[in-house]
Amino acid sequence: AVQALEQKVFGQEAFLKSLVIAFKRPYVMGHEGERARNAMLVCGAPCTGRRLALRETVRFLKDSGVFASADTAWVDLALYPSPSQEKLFLQDLYAALAGDAEVVVFDHYEACHSGFLNVLSELVTEGKSPLQSRYVLQNGRLIDAGGALVSDAVSALTPRGKYLVFFSERGAQALAGRFGRPFVQALGDVCETQPLGEEALRRIASSQEEALCARARRSLAFELKETSLLI
C-alpha cells in the first residue's frame, strides 16, 4: 500500500506508513458495534500532502475491495462558531455519519464552538453523544421535534463504525487544548507530515508539469512542450 501511495504522494514515506497503519488498526485490533473504527489526527504544515494522501489512501482501499466507497465526508467546523448553529451542526454531523463515506474528516476545529467539540469528543471517548432535545428523521434528515412526544425519536448520535479524522496544521498538544487530554488519549493514531525536501519538490513540479501538458493536449488539442521549470 505504501509503495503504491508513494507514486502519488512524494516525500512523505514515514507519514504514509503511519496513515496506512491507522487504517489497518481496527482490522488487527478489532472494533465494537457502532463505535468509531478508528479516530486519528492528521496534521502538518500546509502543502505537505495531507489532503492528497488521505484521498489517495481511501481510493486505494476502495480499489482493493476493503472499502465500499471511495468518498470522504468533510465537515468544516468553522461553519459552527456559536451556539446558534446547533441545529445545523447536528444535521450536518448526522448526514456525514449516516452517509456512504467510510471516512469522516473534521477540519478547522480551532474555529468551532466548544459545545460542539464536546459532541465530537463524546463520539470518540464514549462511542455516542446523547442529544439534549427530541429529534426525528424526516427524509433522511435530523429534524428538531421540539417538545412533541414522538415514538421514533433519535436519542443519540453514534460514529456508525466510521473512521473519524481530525484534520489540522497543529499537533496533538493544540488538540488537547481544545478537546481535553482524555480525547487525545482516546485517539488511535497521530499522523504528521514533515517538511518537503528538494527532491520531493522536484518530483511534484515535474508531475504538475506533465499534467498541464496532458490537459492542454486533451482539452485544447494543443501541444505544450515541457519547459525547464526545475532548477
Phi, psi and omega per residue, in radians:
A1 nan -0.791 -3.109
V2 -1.099 -0.738 -3.140
Q3 -1.081 -0.696 3.109
A4 -1.147 -0.709 -3.127
L5 -1.216 -0.545 -3.132
E6 -1.173 -0.272 3.080
Q7 -1.321 -0.243 -3.110
K8 -2.136 -0.419 3.129
V9 -2.057 1.942 -2.987
F10 -1.680 2.499 2.975
G11 1.302 0.310 -3.094
Q12 -2.335 0.833 -3.076
E13 -1.028 -0.850 -3.104
A14 -1.118 -0.711 3.126
F15 -1.105 -0.778 3.136
L16 -1.094 -0.693 3.100
K17 -1.070 -0.782 -3.137
S18 -1.145 -0.625 3.138
L19 -1.188 -0.754 3.113
V20 -1.114 -0.715 3.093
I21 -1.068 -0.708 -3.134
A22 -1.084 -0.675 3.137
F23 -1.351 -0.463 3.117
K24 -1.414 -0.403 -2.974
R25 -0.898 -0.856 -3.094
P26 -1.150 -0.391 3.111
Y27 -1.355 -0.343 3.093
V28 -1.641 -0.793 -3.064
M29 -1.569 -0.383 -3.076
G30 1.468 2.836 3.048
H31 -2.581 2.774 -2.998
E32 -1.867 2.254 2.962
G33 0.796 -2.200 -3.077
E34 -1.658 0.146 3.044
R35 -1.114 2.828 3.109
A36 -1.035 2.368 3.086
R37 -1.094 -0.688 2.987
N38 -2.843 2.617 3.036
A39 -2.123 2.293 -3.040
M40 -2.502 2.755 2.997
L41 -1.862 2.199 3.021
V42 -1.950 1.993 -3.009
C43 -2.398 2.979 -3.141
G44 2.521 2.979 -3.106
A45 -1.163 2.718 3.089
P46 -1.041 2.635 3.051
C47 1.101 0.571 3.076
T48 -1.951 0.135 3.020
G49 1.720 0.205 -3.104
R50 -1.053 -0.916 -3.071
R51 -1.152 -0.760 3.130
L52 -1.083 -0.788 -3.113
A53 -1.090 -0.728 -3.142
L54 -1.134 -0.786 3.140
R55 -1.095 -0.774 -3.102
E56 -1.233 -0.559 3.098
T57 -1.153 -0.773 3.117
V58 -1.116 -0.715 3.121
R59 -1.128 -0.714 3.113
F60 -1.074 -0.744 -3.134
L61 -1.167 -0.598 3.063
K62 -1.175 -0.821 -3.129
D63 -1.119 -0.468 3.140
S64 -1.482 -0.066 3.137
G65 1.482 0.103 3.129
V66 -1.359 -0.768 3.110
F67 -1.769 2.621 3.061
A68 -1.499 -0.305 -3.095
S69 -2.404 2.534 3.063
A70 -1.665 0.077 -3.117
D71 -1.344 2.662 3.005
T72 -2.245 2.229 3.125
A73 -1.564 2.146 3.134
W74 -1.847 2.240 3.081
V75 -2.001 1.963 -3.138
D76 -1.501 1.784 -3.059
L77 -1.225 -0.226 3.082
A78 -1.182 -0.242 3.134
L79 -1.361 -0.093 -3.061
Y80 -2.246 1.176 -3.047
P81 -1.457 -0.208 -3.067
S82 -2.474 2.865 -3.116
P83 -1.048 -0.373 -3.108
S84 -1.139 -0.299 3.128
Q85 -1.621 0.272 -3.029
E86 -1.000 -0.877 -3.096
K87 -1.093 -0.743 3.126
L88 -1.104 -0.751 3.131
F89 -1.049 -0.842 -3.105
L90 -1.144 -0.670 3.102
Q91 -1.120 -0.789 -3.131
D92 -1.179 -0.687 3.128
L93 -1.134 -0.789 3.121
Y94 -1.065 -0.748 -3.136
A95 -1.062 -0.715 3.141
A96 -1.166 -0.740 -3.106
L97 -1.270 -0.499 -3.097
A98 -1.597 -0.124 -3.086
G99 -1.333 -3.116 -3.103
D100 -1.319 -0.451 -3.099
A101 -1.063 2.365 3.137
E102 -1.591 -0.081 3.122
V103 -2.211 2.204 3.092
V104 -2.006 2.135 -3.071
V105 -1.903 2.303 3.113
F106 -1.923 2.032 -3.074
D107 -1.945 2.674 3.050
H108 1.058 0.747 3.106
Y109 -1.065 -0.405 -3.098
E110 -1.077 -0.464 -3.074
A111 -1.740 0.106 -3.048
C112 -1.599 2.585 3.070
H113 -1.083 2.428 -3.038
S114 -1.080 -0.565 3.130
G115 -1.090 -0.615 3.131
F116 -1.316 -0.538 3.056
L117 -1.138 -0.556 3.091
N118 -1.106 -0.640 3.094
V119 -1.078 -0.810 -3.141
L120 -1.149 -0.651 3.119
S121 -1.087 -0.722 3.127
E122 -1.138 -0.627 3.103
L123 -1.057 -0.651 -3.105
V124 -1.402 -0.816 -3.013
T125 -1.468 -0.600 -3.065
E126 -1.886 -0.311 -3.108
G127 1.524 -0.040 3.072
K128 -2.882 2.776 3.100
S129 -2.292 1.926 -3.140
P130 -1.102 2.469 3.086
L131 -1.543 2.414 -3.071
Q132 -1.458 -0.344 3.104
S133 -2.048 2.971 3.092
R134 -1.446 2.230 3.097
Y135 -2.228 2.571 3.063
V136 -2.282 2.863 3.097
L137 -1.700 2.258 3.041
Q138 -2.302 2.024 -3.113
N139 0.943 0.686 3.104
G140 1.392 0.044 -3.132
R141 -1.890 2.584 3.104
L142 -1.477 2.064 -3.058
I143 -2.095 2.351 3.103
D144 -1.212 2.127 -3.130
A145 -1.569 0.009 -3.136
G146 1.141 -2.373 -3.130
G147 -1.650 0.098 -3.084
A148 -1.226 2.487 3.053
L149 -1.442 2.142 -3.125
V150 -2.273 2.568 -3.067
S151 -1.473 -0.423 -3.060
D152 -1.950 0.658 -3.100
A153 -1.195 2.550 3.035
V154 -1.571 2.033 -3.014
S155 -1.661 -0.315 -3.083
A156 -2.773 2.722 3.012
L157 -1.754 2.494 3.065
T158 -2.258 2.767 3.125
P159 -1.204 -0.241 3.117
R160 1.005 0.556 3.098
G161 1.282 0.296 3.139
K162 -1.424 2.839 2.865
Y163 -1.447 2.259 3.095
L164 -1.876 2.063 -3.063
V165 -2.051 2.186 3.081
F166 -1.782 2.099 -2.936
F167 -1.899 2.187 -3.061
S168 -2.807 2.788 2.974
E169 -1.416 -0.314 -3.054
R170 -1.693 2.764 -3.074
G171 -1.559 -2.904 -3.035
A172 -1.153 -0.560 -3.113
Q173 -1.133 -0.755 3.106
A174 -1.145 -0.648 3.116
L175 -1.089 -0.732 3.127
A176 -1.111 -0.554 3.132
G177 -1.128 -0.455 3.133
R178 -1.778 -0.663 -3.059
F179 -1.718 -0.392 -3.073
G180 1.755 2.699 -3.094
R181 -1.106 -0.696 3.126
P182 -1.036 -0.589 3.117
F183 -1.123 -0.825 -3.123
V184 -1.116 -0.674 3.125
Q185 -1.157 -0.442 3.137
A186 -1.435 -0.228 3.106
L187 -1.141 2.480 3.108
G188 -1.375 -0.620 -3.042
D189 -2.622 2.619 2.968
V190 -2.123 2.046 -3.098
C191 -2.004 2.039 -3.034
E192 -2.168 2.275 3.075
T193 -1.334 2.816 3.092
Q194 -2.004 2.789 3.082
P195 -0.990 2.498 -3.108
L196 -1.355 2.367 3.082
G197 -1.456 3.057 -3.091
E198 -1.081 -0.740 -3.122
E199 -1.124 -0.701 3.110
A200 -1.107 -0.710 3.126
L201 -1.133 -0.663 3.088
R202 -1.092 -0.775 -3.129
R203 -1.137 -0.678 3.110
I204 -1.122 -0.790 3.136
A205 -1.085 -0.730 3.132
S206 -1.129 -0.730 3.128
S207 -1.120 -0.730 3.127
Q208 -1.156 -0.654 3.124
E209 -1.148 -0.755 3.103
E210 -1.091 -0.703 3.136
A211 -1.144 -0.678 3.111
L212 -1.108 -0.755 3.111
C213 -1.095 -0.710 -3.138
A214 -1.149 -0.712 3.119
R215 -1.137 -0.708 3.117
A216 -1.097 -0.710 -3.140
R217 -1.192 -0.697 -3.054
R218 -1.360 -0.760 -3.010
S219 -1.613 -0.508 -3.040
L220 -2.024 -0.039 -3.042
A221 0.906 0.702 -3.065
F222 -2.133 2.239 -3.106
E223 -1.596 1.893 3.122
L224 -1.771 2.046 -3.113
K225 -1.407 2.529 3.088
E226 -1.132 2.418 -3.127
T227 -1.911 3.012 -3.133
S228 -1.522 1.191 3.110
L229 -1.306 -0.406 -3.077
L230 -1.466 2.354 -3.128
I231 -1.722 nan nan
